[in-house]
Amino acid sequence: MKIKVVDNPPADPREFDLPEGFNEGHIEDVVEIFNTPLIGHYNWDYTDADTRIKKLYELGKKLNWDGSIDLDWSKAIKKGQAPVKAELLARMEGPLAALPEEERLEYLWHDQAWGLSQFLHGEQGALLVASQLVSCAPTYQAKLYAASQTFDEARHVEVFARYIKQVSGVEYPINKNLKSLIDKILSDPRWDLKFIGMQIIIEGLALAAFQTTKETSNCALLRQLVHYVIRDEARHVTFGVNYLEDFLKTLTEEEVEDRAMFAYEACVVMRDRIINTELPARWFNISEEEVRAMVVNDESQDMFTNLLFSRVMPNLKRIGLLTDKVMPLYEKLNLTSYMDSEDEFEIEWAELNKPLETSSEIDQQSEKELAAHTAQGLF
C-alpha cells in the first residue's frame, strides 16, 4: 500500500493509458486530509418513530443494484462514436460547430469526461457526508437511512470511476467551486447544515444534471447507469426534505435565517459549478472569464441553468428556508419563479417503488424526455 498525502486536489487531467504489466503494486493513493469538529449522537430509542423515513429505508434495501451485474458494460460506446445524440450534434452553434469534425468529436469526449468527473467527485463528497450523518443524525431511523445512503453513494463512486476509466479514458480534477462547498459541508459541526447542503442543494441539482445526461448521451450504458443513480438520489432528496421539514420548525428565527443564508450561498456556488469554463478556456485558448461571459449571455444556457434550480427551489420553500430576508437575493438570480414549479416536492411512493427498469425501457423513456425538453427550447 502506497499513500501520498497532498495539500490540494490534483490540478491536471489524468489519462488511463496503463503500461503493460501494471498491477496493484504500482498504485499510489493520493489523499487530502480534512479535519472536522464532528458532534455525534447516540440514540437509545430503537422504535420506528418516523414511518416515512422507515419506508424510504425499506425501499433502499429492496431496490439495491450491483454495478458489476445489473449494468451491461458491453453497451459502452467507442471513441470513434459521438458521445451525444445525433440530433444535438446537428444543432450545434458557435466555436464548437466551426471545428473540424475530428477535433469536434475529441472535444465532446473531453467535455463529457469533465462532466462525469464532477459527478464522480460529487459522489465521493456525498459518500463522506452520508457517513458523517450516521454519527450526527439524532434519531434512530435517520441513522439507519444515512447508513443505507452511504452504501448507495459508494456504489455511485464505483460505477462513475469505472466508466471514466474504461470508457472516457480521462479524469478531470474537481471543480474548485464544488470542492469549496463540499469542504464547508464536511467541516461544519451542525448536522442539519450537512443535510441542507448535501440532501437539498447538491443532490437536488445533481438529479437534474443526471437527467440531462440520460437524455443527451449516445451511450446506452451511460443512460442506464445514470438512470439507476437517479432512482437512488430521488430517495435521498426525499429523505432530506422529510427530515428537515420537521426539524427546522424547532429552531429560533435567528437559527432559521442562518440556515437560509447558508442555502442561498450554496446555491450561488452550485450555479457557478455547473458552468464548465475550464475546458473551453484550454481548448479555444481564451480566458475563463470570456467563457463565462459567453455562457451567461446565452439564452439556452440560462434556461438550462434555471431548469436545474426548479428541482431545488420548491424544496427550499417547503422546508422553510425561503425567508423574507433571502428572497431578494434569489430574485437577483432570477430563481424565484421556480419556487412554485410543477416539480414542487411530492412523495410519489408508486414511482419510488417501481422495479428497476431495463436498458431498453430506459432508452425509450429518455427519447420521450429529450423530445419534450427540446420542444421547450432547452436543448
Order of alpha helices (4+ residues) and beta strands (2+ residues): beta-beta-beta-alpha-alpha-alpha-alpha-alpha-beta-alpha-alpha-alpha-alpha-alpha-alpha-alpha-alpha-alpha-alpha-alpha-alpha
